Amino acid sequence: MPRFLSLVRIDEQDLPADTEFPPEFAQRMAALLEEITKAGVMLDTAGLRPTSEATRVTWSGGKLSYTDGPFTETKEVVGGYALLQAKDMAEALEWAKRFLEVHPAEWTVGLEVRQIDEG
């Protein structure tokens, strides 16, 4: 079965580090993660630390450069990921839809779902 990487895209400015998640959100998310894991679809998932704690490494012109976060020029960042094993893209997108629907309506969260090239 093909594997898919789902990248959670957020605007860090919309969610300050001290934001507390509503208890009902945590409960809904835990239930969904349990369901997707029991279905054998979820291989791994995690949130990522803020870009203020990140470093970008770039290779250009035969040289490496390092840029410490936060990255002010970036509005949207990858805030987490999920590694899924699904029968096809349609199934991966169904799980993505369900993941997004767990979030409060006033939040803006996006997902990029990409099939892993196993070639």
N, C-alpha and C positions, 0 to 999 in steps of 0.2 A: 504494500500500500504506500502511496506517496506521502511524503512529509511536507509540512508547510510551516513557514515562520510567520507569525503574526506580530507585527511591531505596533506597540501602543504609542500613538502620537498625542502629545499634550502641549499646551502652552504653559510653561513654568510660571509665567507672570500671573496666570489665572488661579494657580494653586500654590500659595505660599507654603514654605516648609512646615509652618506650624499649624496647617490646616488639619482639623480633626474630621475624620470621616464619620458620617452619621451611622449609628449602630445598625440600623436596618439595612444600610448598604453593605456593611461587613457581613451580615448574616446572609443576604441574597448572594453575594459574591462567593462566600464559603460553600453555599448549597450548589451553585453552578459549578464551581471547581470540583466538588465531590462528584457531581453527576458526570462531568466530562472525563474525569479520571476513571471512574467505574466503567464508562463506555469504552475505555481503552484508547481514547483519542489523545488525551493530554500526555505528552512525554516529559515536558518541563515548562515551568513558568516562573517569572519573578519580576518584581519592579526594579527599577534602576535608581541609584542615588542621583541627586540633583547635579546638573552640569557644573555647579560651583565647585564640585569635588572631582571634576573630570579633567583629562588632558587629551588634546587632539594631537596626533602624530601624523605629519604630512611628509611624503616623499616627493620632491620636485627638483628638477635640475640636478639629479644625482646627490642631493643633500636631504637630510632629515631636519625637520623643524618641529618644535613642541609649543603648543599654545595651551596655557592653563585656563580653565573655566572660571567664572561663567562666560558664556559666549554671547555677548550682547547683540551681535548681529543676527542671531538665530532666535526666531520667535517660536517655532514649533520644534520640539525635540522628541526623541524616543524615550518614553518614560517607563517602558517595560516590554516584555516579550512573552510569547508562548510558542512552544514547539509542539506541533500537532501532527498526528498521523491519521489521515482521513482517507475515505475511499476516492474522493475527488475534490476539486475546487468548490463545487456546490456545497458539499458537506462542511468543508472548512469555513465557507462564508456563512453558513447557517449558525455555526458555533460563534463566529465573530459577531453576528447580529445579536445573538442571545447575550454575549458578553457586554456589548454596548448598551443593551436595553436594561441591564442591571444598574447602570449608573443613574444618578439623579438627573432629571430632565434639564436642569439649569446648567449642567456641566457641558463642556465641549471636549469630546474625546474622539479620536479617530484611530482607525486600524488600517495598516497596510498588510495584506495577506499575500504572501509569495510562496510559490512552490519551490522546494529545494531541488536543485539540479543534481540528481544522483549519478549522472553520466560519468 
